[in-house]
Amino acid sequence: MELSFRLRIALWSALLSGIVLLIFFGVTALMVFDSLRKEVDGKLLIFTQQYALDARDMDEARVPQLQQVAILGAEREEGRLVELVDPEGRQKYKDPEWPKPGEEIKYLEEGMVETMRYQKQSWRVMSRTSNRYRVRMAINLVGIRDEVWQMVQGFLKALPVALIFIGVGAWWVAGRAVKPIKKIIDTAEHITPEGLSERIEGVESNDELGRLARVLNRMMERIEVAFHQTRRFSADASHELRTPLAVMQGKIEVALQEGDRSDYDKETLAELLGSVGQLRSIIDSLLMLSRSDAGSLVMEHGKLNLQEIMADVTEDAEIIAEGEGILLKAGPCPSGVEVSGDGRLLRLAISNLLANAVKYNVSAGGEITTEVEVGDVDCRILITNTGPEISEENKERIFERFFRGDPSRAAAKRGFGLGLSLSRVIATAHGGTLELLSSKGGRNTFQMTLSIVQDQGLEARGTRDRLIP
């Protein structure tokens, strides 16, 4: 059975804490033992020196009393062994437990101290000489070892209790840590095509989990928008394609029934040709938008003369505007202004803006003006038309696919609702922007911004790139 994430955190915390505590206490025990051993060395230094000084003035009968005094003055009841040798080399005194011949404790250099094994125990030994009296003293380290071992035993008894507290604390901390994750999981489980509005609530911290929740919320917002756009796109595309197809079907059926009337057949074929043109325009626009969404919009790069482009598109737009009784005033475009991009796509984007200005103009006596403003690094193309004011809520929606401000979707002159969306995609692909600059006083102004080519040696019709707007 796999353990939960929270339980694994608690167990790992307890394990790692136990290892750290063992290492820490092991080092501490060694330091304590070394400190106590240095304390023994200090005692040896004092006792041997004092013993040698006092023993030379005592007779042999009083020497054991000196040893007894040394033991009673000790802070810890360590076992001691003492040997005293007079200047003539005679052994003046030794403890009854002093090693027998063959088990002798070796002589050390003057003032040296060393740990030796005797009777399966460790002894700290030092030799000193004063006025030719030589003293050797050994202190048993068993008392130090017992003291350190008692400390270790106390630690080992307390360790399980400490680990339990650490584990419980880690369990509590882990519970608080994974609580936002549980909210994220619960929210993700409820996300369905019908429940894309679900959002992660209650995670407002500024740590990694809070940032994760905000990122996921923004991601779900983008998914919701994309899903609704796709659903609406499919519905609108079906609607737009169904209308000309229905017209074509009806005309074909009539033509089949009235096949003996050549004049009617020509008129019917002309209408069918117009419907086919509508279908082709819709399909071409949808194909370009789909390629843009997939990041595979192919466009050419090269130097383009903006004055020539504006002259071409305004000349064609004047003919369409004149047929609708609309006056088009093309403002001057500074000469020598060059932009980088695909001339065919830029002409299409500007033509769509002008066509939109014609379609959504007043019925008669309307006006359209174009203007080009040039800055240091970019230029602005302004297209203004008379027409109904666009509400605040629709200022961005007009760039959505198949959106049209006129509720009457059957009016053929209103187009398919793809022009502005396609123009914005093209502007973005060229590193520019397209926006509704203002809509008030019966005049709507659209602004397209494009970067100006600096002198960097670009050649016309240079390269072909796949662009992701």
PAFI-702698 format. One line per field, with one value per residue (C-alpha): residue number from 1; residue in one letter; x, y, z. Coordinates in nm, 4 decimals, padded with zeros to 6 digits. Example, Ala and Ser with C-alpha at 12.3 -4.5 7.8 and 13.67 -1.06 7.14 Angstrom:
! residues 2
k: (1:2)
r: (A:S)
u: (01.2300:01.3670)
v: (-00.4500:-00.1060)
w: (00.7800:00.7140)
***
This chain:
! residues 469
k: (1:2:3:4:5:6:7:8:9:10:11:12:13:14:15:16:17:18:19:20:21:22:23:24:25:26:27:28:29:30:31:32:33:34:35:36:37:38:39:40:41:42:43:44:45:46:47:48:49:50:51:52:53:54:55:56:57:58:59:60:61:62:63:64:65:66:67:68:69:70:71:72:73:74:75:76:77:78:79:80:81:82:83:84:85:86:87:88:89:90:91:92:93:94:95:96:97:98:99:100:101:102:103:104:105:106:107:108:109:110:111:112:113:114:115:116:117:118:119:120:121:122:123:124:125:126:127:128:129:130:131:132:133:134:135:136:137:138:139:140:141:142:143:144:145:146:147:148:149:150:151:152:153:154:155:156:157:158:159:160:161:162:163:164:165:166:167:168:169:170:171:172:173:174:175:176:177:178:179:180:181:182:183:184:185:186:187:188:189:190:191:192:193:194:195:196:197:198:199:200:201:202:203:204:205:206:207:208:209:210:211:212:213:214:215:216:217:218:219:220:221:222:223:224:225:226:227:228:229:230:231:232:233:234:235:236:237:238:239:240:241:242:243:244:245:246:247:248:249:250:251:252:253:254:255:256:257:258:259:260:261:262:263:264:265:266:267:268:269:270:271:272:273:274:275:276:277:278:279:280:281:282:283:284:285:286:287:288:289:290:291:292:293:294:295:296:297:298:299:300:301:302:303:304:305:306:307:308:309:310:311:312:313:314:315:316:317:318:319:320:321:322:323:324:325:326:327:328:329:330:331:332:333:334:335:336:337:338:339:340:341:342:343:344:345:346:347:348:349:350:351:352:353:354:355:356:357:358:359:360:361:362:363:364:365:366:367:368:369:370:371:372:373:374:375:376:377:378:379:380:381:382:383:384:385:386:387:388:389:390:391:392:393:394:395:396:397:398:399:400:401:402:403:404:405:406:407:408:409:410:411:412:413:414:415:416:417:418:419:420:421:422:423:424:425:426:427:428:429:430:431:432:433:434:435:436:437:438:439:440:441:442:443:444:445:446:447:448:449:450:451:452:453:454:455:456:457:458:459:460:461:462:463:464:465:466:467:468:469)
r: (M:E:L:S:F:R:L:R:I:A:L:W:S:A:L:L:S:G:I:V:L:L:I:F:F:G:V:T:A:L:M:V:F:D:S:L:R:K:E:V:D:G:K:L:L:I:F:T:Q:Q:Y:A:L:D:A:R:D:M:D:E:A:R:V:P:Q:L:Q:Q:V:A:I:L:G:A:E:R:E:E:G:R:L:V:E:L:V:D:P:E:G:R:Q:K:Y:K:D:P:E:W:P:K:P:G:E:E:I:K:Y:L:E:E:G:M:V:E:T:M:R:Y:Q:K:Q:S:W:R:V:M:S:R:T:S:N:R:Y:R:V:R:M:A:I:N:L:V:G:I:R:D:E:V:W:Q:M:V:Q:G:F:L:K:A:L:P:V:A:L:I:F:I:G:V:G:A:W:W:V:A:G:R:A:V:K:P:I:K:K:I:I:D:T:A:E:H:I:T:P:E:G:L:S:E:R:I:E:G:V:E:S:N:D:E:L:G:R:L:A:R:V:L:N:R:M:M:E:R:I:E:V:A:F:H:Q:T:R:R:F:S:A:D:A:S:H:E:L:R:T:P:L:A:V:M:Q:G:K:I:E:V:A:L:Q:E:G:D:R:S:D:Y:D:K:E:T:L:A:E:L:L:G:S:V:G:Q:L:R:S:I:I:D:S:L:L:M:L:S:R:S:D:A:G:S:L:V:M:E:H:G:K:L:N:L:Q:E:I:M:A:D:V:T:E:D:A:E:I:I:A:E:G:E:G:I:L:L:K:A:G:P:C:P:S:G:V:E:V:S:G:D:G:R:L:L:R:L:A:I:S:N:L:L:A:N:A:V:K:Y:N:V:S:A:G:G:E:I:T:T:E:V:E:V:G:D:V:D:C:R:I:L:I:T:N:T:G:P:E:I:S:E:E:N:K:E:R:I:F:E:R:F:F:R:G:D:P:S:R:A:A:A:K:R:G:F:G:L:G:L:S:L:S:R:V:I:A:T:A:H:G:G:T:L:E:L:L:S:S:K:G:G:R:N:T:F:Q:M:T:L:S:I:V:Q:D:Q:G:L:E:A:R:G:T:R:D:R:L:I:P)
u: (00.0000:00.1421:00.1730:00.0149:00.2293:00.1569:00.2599:00.5764:00.6748:00.6191:00.8213:01.1060:01.1185:01.1386:01.4058:01.6248:01.5827:01.6792:01.9941:02.0884:02.0300:02.2385:02.5267:02.5018:02.4926:02.7695:02.9955:02.8847:02.9639:03.3121:03.3716:03.2517:03.4757:03.7737:03.7003:03.6828:04.0032:04.1773:04.0470:04.2139:04.5394:04.5267:04.4803:04.7718:04.9912:04.9024:04.9061:05.2360:05.4140:05.2799:05.3361:05.6999:05.7608:05.5934:05.7187:06.0894:06.0335:05.8188:05.9261:05.8013:05.5308:05.3538:05.3558:05.0251:04.8575:04.9561:04.7874:04.4733:04.4653:04.4947:04.2002:03.9782:04.0512:03.9353:03.6108:03.5448:03.6229:03.8507:04.0786:04.4410:04.7698:05.0884:05.4562:05.7325:06.1042:06.3753:06.6928:06.8847:06.6337:06.4711:06.0947:05.9859:05.6132:05.3680:04.9968:04.9088:04.7289:05.0345:05.1139:05.3247:05.6512:05.5698:05.2674:05.4664:05.3314:05.5990:05.7960:05.7144:05.9211:05.9115:05.5691:05.4206:05.0712:04.9324:04.6367:04.7348:04.5442:04.5776:04.3451:04.1208:04.0649:04.1969:04.4321:04.5706:04.9422:05.1984:05.5594:05.7173:06.0550:06.1244:06.4574:06.5387:06.2184:06.0299:05.6538:05.4320:05.0565:04.7710:04.4041:04.1325:03.9084:03.6174:03.4456:03.4598:03.3331:03.0469:02.9527:02.9517:02.7604:02.4923:02.4559:02.4248:02.1660:01.9605:01.9733:01.8707:01.5749:01.4622:01.5208:01.1996:00.9902:01.1620:01.1067:00.7382:00.7024:00.8965:00.6786:00.3556:00.4825:00.5832:00.2412:00.0715:00.2995:00.2566:-00.1196:-00.1109:00.1303:-00.0779:-00.4105:-00.3754:-00.2736:-00.5924:-00.7945:-00.6177:-00.6918:-01.0574:-01.1003:-00.9259:-01.1535:-01.4626:-01.3416:-01.5525:-01.6568:-01.9669:-01.7731:-01.4795:-01.5684:-01.4313:-01.1424:-00.9108:-01.0299:-00.8706:-00.5035:-00.3915:-00.0368:00.2675:00.4671:00.5135:00.1696:-00.0035:00.1792:00.0839:-00.2829:-00.2746:-00.0980:-00.3535:-00.6417:-00.5021:-00.4479:-00.8085:-00.9281:-00.7373:-00.8726:-01.2274:-01.1918:-01.0342:-01.3030:-01.5884:-01.4201:-01.3823:-01.7428:-01.8688:-01.6324:-01.7694:-02.1292:-02.0717:-01.8694:-02.1464:-02.4022:-02.2035:-02.1296:-02.4857:-02.6384:-02.4539:-02.4808:-02.8573:-02.8721:-02.6636:-02.8792:-03.1988:-03.0629:-02.9378:-03.2750:-03.4531:-03.2034:-03.2688:-03.6434:-03.6181:-03.3311:-03.4894:-03.4632:-03.1142:-03.1490:-03.2623:-02.9761:-02.7237:-02.8709:-02.8734:-02.5135:-02.4141:-02.5767:-02.4135:-02.0786:-02.1366:-02.2197:-01.9070:-01.7043:-01.8533:-01.7664:-01.4131:-01.3679:-01.4917:-01.2768:-00.9645:-01.0133:-01.0758:-00.7689:-00.5487:-00.6866:-00.6374:-00.2772:-00.2228:-00.3624:-00.1377:00.1702:00.2159:00.1204:00.3788:00.4683:00.7416:00.9780:01.1064:01.1125:00.7729:00.6960:00.4032:00.3044:00.2570:00.0528:-00.1789:-00.2253:-00.3215:-00.5734:-00.7388:-00.7811:-00.9770:-01.1717:-01.2805:-01.4659:-01.6562:-01.7289:-01.8537:-02.1009:-02.2432:-02.2596:-01.9683:-01.6841:-01.3334:-01.0682:-00.7189:-00.4763:-00.1151:00.1355:00.4949:00.7241:01.0190:00.8503:00.9335:00.8025:00.9114:00.6673:00.4490:00.2943:00.0029:-00.0986:-00.0591:-00.2738:-00.5352:-00.5345:-00.5739:-00.8344:-01.0375:-01.0306:-01.1523:-01.4183:-01.5364:-01.5515:-01.7757:-02.0047:-02.0635:-02.0995:-02.4146:-02.6511:-02.5858:-02.3593:-02.1041:-01.7348:-01.4090:-01.0676:-00.7225:-00.4153:-00.0562:00.1530:00.5236:00.7302:01.0914:01.0516:00.6967:00.4112:00.0375:-00.2312:-00.5583:-00.8863:-01.1933:-01.5507:-01.8874:-02.1215:-02.2953:-02.1022:-01.9494:-02.0283:-01.7549:-01.8416:-01.8011:-01.4730:-01.2781:-01.5531:-01.5547:-01.2170:-01.3622:-01.4337:-01.7836:-01.8829:-02.0926:-02.2493:-02.5563:-02.7926:-02.9266:-02.6845:-02.8733:-02.7743:-02.5273:-02.3565:-02.2515:-01.9983:-01.8955:-01.7479:-01.3909:-01.2325:-01.1266:-01.0111:-00.7962:-00.6548:-00.5487:-00.3816:-00.1847:-00.0844:00.0319:00.2261:00.4140:00.5015:00.2365:-00.1034:-00.4592:-00.7139:-01.0236:-00.8741:-01.1978:-01.5701:-01.7662:-01.9508:-02.0622:-01.7059:-01.5039:-01.1247:-00.9149:-00.5384:-00.2827:00.0759:00.3709:00.7464:00.9548:01.2503:01.5783:01.8827:01.9915:02.0410:01.7160:01.6412:01.2888:01.1358:01.4036:01.2951:00.9850:00.9106:00.6512:00.5152:00.3262:00.1285)
v: (00.0000:00.3357:00.5889:00.9304:01.2323:01.3831:01.0658:01.0333:01.3870:01.3103:00.9855:01.1363:01.4357:01.2057:00.9884:01.2774:01.4480:01.1258:01.0919:01.4540:01.4160:01.0958:01.2590:01.5707:01.3781:01.1441:01.4411:01.5948:01.2726:01.2603:01.6227:01.5588:01.2518:01.4488:01.7301:01.4888:01.3201:01.6568:01.7090:01.3815:01.4962:01.8109:01.6046:01.3838:01.6854:01.8319:01.5031:01.3732:01.6996:01.7443:01.3788:01.3934:01.7097:01.5829:01.2250:01.3139:01.4549:01.1648:00.8387:00.5262:00.4715:00.7979:00.7665:00.5684:00.8557:01.0869:00.8574:00.8510:01.2299:01.2449:01.0085:01.1907:01.5225:01.4012:01.5234:01.1850:00.8509:00.7236:00.4372:00.5452:00.3586:00.5221:00.4191:00.6220:00.5633:00.7418:00.8947:00.5674:00.3818:00.1986:00.1596:00.3644:00.2946:00.1287:00.0489:-00.3113:-00.3261:-00.1987:-00.4268:-00.7280:-00.7987:-00.8792:-00.6517:-00.3366:-00.0035:00.1345:00.4445:00.7612:01.0641:01.3398:01.5049:01.2879:01.1405:00.8359:00.5943:00.2312:-00.0972:-00.2808:-00.5453:-00.4988:-00.1352:00.1968:00.3954:00.7435:00.7350:01.0113:01.0107:01.3033:01.3588:01.6104:01.6261:01.2900:01.1372:00.9729:00.9321:00.7347:00.7678:00.5993:00.6979:00.4583:00.6063:00.3783:00.6581:00.8890:00.6185:00.5412:00.9060:00.9493:00.6207:00.7372:01.0538:00.8479:00.6209:00.9214:01.0571:00.7238:00.7014:01.0520:01.0064:00.8081:01.0671:01.3464:01.1638:01.1177:01.4899:01.5673:01.3276:01.4739:01.8266:01.7328:01.5726:01.8957:02.1155:01.8849:01.9022:02.2804:02.2633:02.0215:02.1896:02.4265:02.1291:01.9486:02.2524:02.2519:01.8801:01.9196:02.2099:02.0243:01.7224:01.9387:02.0977:01.9733:02.1274:02.2536:02.3632:02.5586:02.8521:02.6677:02.8495:02.7708:02.9699:03.0301:03.0127:03.3731:03.3287:03.4664:03.1426:02.8800:02.7236:03.0594:03.1334:02.7878:02.8518:03.1888:03.0394:02.7574:03.0049:03.2128:02.8961:02.7875:03.1339:03.1013:02.7501:02.8703:03.1584:02.9329:02.6666:02.9158:03.0777:02.7388:02.6465:02.9821:02.9666:02.6279:02.7421:03.0678:02.9003:02.6464:02.9255:03.1314:02.8364:02.7035:03.0218:03.0286:02.6526:02.6738:02.9438:02.7329:02.4271:02.6192:02.7748:02.4426:02.2811:02.5620:02.5410:02.1694:02.2274:02.5178:02.3848:02.4871:02.8598:02.9678:03.3253:03.2010:02.9531:03.2330:03.4392:03.1364:03.0510:03.4106:03.3908:03.0539:03.2029:03.4802:03.2248:03.0268:03.3468:03.4029:03.0504:03.0861:03.4143:03.2578:02.9488:03.1521:03.3708:03.0710:02.8962:03.1984:03.2334:02.8620:02.8799:03.1770:02.9852:02.6888:02.9113:02.8197:03.1450:03.1805:03.5347:03.6983:03.9573:04.2501:04.6285:04.7691:05.1256:05.2289:05.5117:05.2657:05.0252:05.3006:05.4315:05.0862:05.0005:05.3446:05.3448:05.0184:05.1309:05.4555:05.2575:05.0529:05.3632:05.5602:05.2845:05.3198:05.6989:05.7409:05.9910:05.8581:06.1206:05.9715:06.1806:06.2198:05.9502:06.0699:05.9408:05.7174:05.5401:05.1705:04.8843:04.5210:04.2442:04.0756:04.3209:04.0920:04.0456:04.4159:04.5155:04.2637:04.3996:04.7634:04.6692:04.4888:04.8031:05.0156:04.7590:04.7557:05.1374:05.1185:04.8448:05.0110:05.3666:05.5721:05.4760:05.7874:06.0897:05.9066:05.9804:05.7882:05.9464:05.7886:05.9359:05.8183:05.9513:05.8723:05.8592:05.7735:05.3959:05.3290:05.4662:05.4820:05.4239:05.5910:05.5061:05.7013:05.6540:05.7992:05.5476:05.4270:05.4545:05.1298:05.0566:05.0003:04.6319:04.5765:04.7621:04.4369:04.2019:04.3540:04.1841:03.8427:03.6076:03.6231:03.9088:04.1808:04.4785:04.4620:04.1967:04.1272:03.8581:03.8005:04.1299:04.0364:04.3714:04.3219:04.0544:03.7559:03.9147:03.8010:04.1168:04.2905:03.9649:03.8849:04.2374:04.2198:03.8799:04.0241:04.3357:04.1237:03.8944:04.2041:04.3050:04.5769:04.6402:04.7111:04.8752:05.0881:05.4222:05.6096:05.5890:05.9028:06.1815:05.9529:05.8809:05.5589:05.5611:05.2465:05.2609:05.0167:05.0539:04.9162:04.9348:05.1397:04.9743:05.1227:05.1193:04.7601:04.6457:04.4510:04.3450:04.3312:03.9847:03.8545:03.5536:03.3501:03.2829:03.0956:03.3449:03.2862:03.6077)
w: (00.0000:-00.1043:00.1761:00.1414:00.0604:00.4017:00.5866:00.3799:00.4742:00.8439:00.8311:00.6326:00.8680:01.1709:01.0046:00.8973:01.2339:01.4116:01.1994:01.2644:01.6381:01.6522:01.4688:01.6830:02.0091:01.8961:01.8340:02.1646:02.3560:02.2054:02.3000:02.6559:02.6855:02.5552:02.8003:03.0958:02.9842:02.9793:03.3322:03.4326:03.2713:03.4814:03.7950:03.7024:03.6513:03.9929:04.1910:04.0556:04.1144:04.4669:04.5510:04.4492:04.6507:04.9653:04.9527:04.9846:05.3361:05.4628:05.6008:05.4356:05.6990:05.6158:05.2352:05.2201:05.4033:05.1189:04.8694:05.0828:05.0955:04.7171:04.6724:04.9225:04.7539:04.4173:04.2615:04.1048:04.2686:03.9954:04.0778:04.1159:04.1136:04.2414:04.2392:04.4104:04.3478:04.5546:04.4094:04.4663:04.2485:04.5348:04.5227:04.8185:04.7745:04.5368:04.5564:04.6313:04.2968:04.1115:03.8167:03.8911:03.7078:03.3496:03.3602:03.4199:03.3048:03.0788:03.1693:02.9799:02.9089:03.1661:03.1801:02.9067:02.9428:02.7639:02.7746:02.8459:02.8823:03.2176:03.3570:03.0543:03.1453:03.0201:03.2421:03.1994:03.3013:03.3737:03.5034:03.6894:03.8619:04.1366:04.3255:04.1746:04.3219:04.0387:04.0593:03.8288:03.8636:03.6696:03.6862:03.5705:03.2977:03.3825:03.5776:03.2774:03.0469:03.2838:03.3062:02.9288:02.8856:03.1310:02.9275:02.6069:02.7680:02.8760:02.5222:02.3688:02.6073:02.5145:02.1398:02.0610:02.2428:02.0492:01.7200:01.7999:01.8644:01.5453:01.3435:01.4821:01.4154:01.0619:01.0084:01.1178:00.9068:00.6056:00.6492:00.6281:00.3353:00.1275:00.2040:-00.0962:-00.3118:-00.2060:-00.3109:-00.6481:-00.6933:-00.5929:-00.8355:-01.1198:-01.0678:-01.1192:-01.4441:-01.7348:-02.0680:-01.8866:-01.5768:-01.7186:-01.4949:-01.1887:-01.0199:-00.7301:-00.4286:-00.0903:-00.1958:-00.1587:-00.0268:-00.2063:-00.1877:-00.4589:-00.3980:-00.4194:-00.7423:-00.8746:-00.7971:-00.9756:-01.2780:-01.2975:-01.2661:-01.5519:-01.7548:-01.6954:-01.8000:-02.1266:-02.1792:-02.1115:-02.3567:-02.6205:-02.5719:-02.6052:-02.9051:-03.0698:-02.9961:-03.1222:-03.4180:-03.5215:-03.4845:-03.6728:-03.9468:-03.9939:-04.0132:-04.2617:-04.4861:-04.4703:-04.6157:-04.9520:-04.9781:-04.9329:-05.1990:-05.4347:-05.3710:-05.4407:-05.7586:-05.8866:-05.8216:-06.0066:-06.2927:-06.3240:-06.3358:-06.5791:-06.7891:-07.1210:-07.0475:-07.1398:-07.0098:-06.6722:-06.6697:-06.7251:-06.4440:-06.2169:-06.3006:-06.2273:-05.8848:-05.8216:-05.9163:-05.6644:-05.3938:-05.4800:-05.4454:-05.1012:-04.9987:-05.1289:-04.9409:-04.6174:-04.6611:-04.7474:-04.4400:-04.2157:-04.3546:-04.2842:-03.9303:-03.8656:-03.9845:-03.7582:-03.4601:-03.5427:-03.5762:-03.9425:-04.1133:-04.3900:-04.4966:-04.6951:-04.5510:-04.7463:-04.7711:-04.8665:-04.9713:-04.7564:-04.9924:-05.2792:-05.0638:-04.9414:-05.2964:-05.4252:-05.1538:-05.1409:-05.5197:-05.5042:-05.1963:-05.3674:-05.6315:-05.3683:-05.1554:-05.4549:-05.5346:-05.1816:-05.1985:-04.9567:-04.9987:-04.9353:-04.8546:-04.8724:-04.6755:-04.7877:-04.6982:-04.6473:-04.9179:-04.8432:-04.5518:-04.5620:-04.3537:-04.3410:-04.4191:-04.6770:-04.9235:-05.0100:-04.6449:-04.5559:-04.8533:-04.7404:-04.3815:-04.4871:-04.7515:-04.4847:-04.2673:-04.5576:-04.6529:-04.2898:-04.2967:-04.6044:-04.4690:-04.1344:-04.2631:-04.2783:-04.5567:-04.7662:-04.7460:-04.5369:-04.5281:-04.4863:-04.4252:-04.4172:-04.2544:-04.2016:-03.9131:-03.9030:-03.5832:-03.5059:-03.5011:-03.6200:-03.8244:-03.7602:-04.0197:-03.9126:-04.0876:-03.9766:-04.0940:-04.0093:-03.8579:-03.5435:-03.2187:-03.0892:-02.7247:-02.4691:-02.4297:-02.8047:-02.8565:-02.8256:-02.9372:-03.2857:-03.3398:-03.2593:-03.5457:-03.6924:-03.4615:-03.6213:-03.4526:-03.6744:-03.5316:-03.8805:-03.9913:-04.3114:-04.4720:-04.7432:-04.7427:-04.3838:-04.4776:-04.2693:-03.9570:-04.0314:-04.1722:-03.8511:-03.6913:-03.9941:-04.0067:-03.6425:-03.6990:-03.9925:-03.7969:-03.5038:-03.7370:-03.8602:-03.5044:-03.4963:-03.3394:-03.4462:-03.2205:-03.2144:-03.1185:-03.0588:-03.1221:-03.0428:-03.2157:-03.4940:-03.6052:-03.5536:-03.5836:-03.6239:-03.5771:-03.7193:-03.5975:-03.7958:-03.7360:-03.9763:-04.1464:-04.0319:-04.2582:-04.2023:-04.5611:-04.6031:-04.9576:-05.0988:-05.0978:-04.8737:-04.6663:-04.5882:-04.2214:-04.0210:-03.7699:-03.4478:-03.3781)
***
